[in-house]
Amino acid sequence: MPKNYGFARCSLAEEKGQDINRQVRELKAAGADEIISERVHGDAKVKPQLDFLLENIEPNSTIDKLYAT
C-alpha cells in the first residue's frame, strides 16, 4: 500500500536556529505516514537516512521534504 513519506534534514549545528523537530511537526501535519530525519550538512556527499528512504520506498508512494536553510 502506498505511503506518504516525509524527509527532514538539518545541518549539524542547532545553534544556527535550525529546528528538525519543527520540520517533523510540519510533515506530520501535512499527512506524512512515516518520517525519516537526519542531521547532516546539506553539502554532505553521503546522507545515510535519505539513501535508506530512497532504497526502501514502497511503490507508488510519495516523499515530502523539508530542509532547514
N, C-alpha and C positions, 0 to 999 in steps of 0.2 A: 504494500500500500504506500503510495507517495506521501512524503513528509515535507513540511516546510522547515528547513534548517536555518539556523541563524549563526553567523560568524562574527565575533567581536575581537578586535585587536587593538592593543595599546602598546606604546613604547614601554621600555623598562622603567622609566623614571616617573613615578607617581607625582613627584613634586612639580612636574610641569602642568599639573591640573587635569591630567587625563584620567578619566574615571571609567574603568571597564565595567564596574557594576551598573553605572548609568546605561551603558550600551546594552547590557544583558536585560535590564528592565525594559528598555525600549523595544528590544527584539521580542520579548515575551508579550508585551502589549500589542505588538504587530502580528502576533499569532504564531510565532515560531514554536514548533513541536519539540525541537531539540536544539540546544545552543552549544556551540564549540567556541572556546575563547582561548586566547594566549597573549602573553606579554612578550613581545619581540619587536625590535626596531623595524620600521617599515621598509628600510633598505636591506634587511637581512635576506641573504640568498636562500636560507632554509627556514621554513615556517612549518614545523612538525605537525601542529594541530590542523592547519589548513590542508596540508598534504594528506593527513589521515581522513579528513572530511571528504576531500575530492576522490580519494581511493575507495571510500565506503558508502558514498551516497546511493540511495536506493533509486531505481529507475523512475523517471517522471517526477522526481522531487524537485524542489526549488531551494535556492540559497539566497537569503537576505544577508547583507553585511553592513556593519557599522565600524568605521575606523576613526579613531581619535586623530586629530591633526595637531 
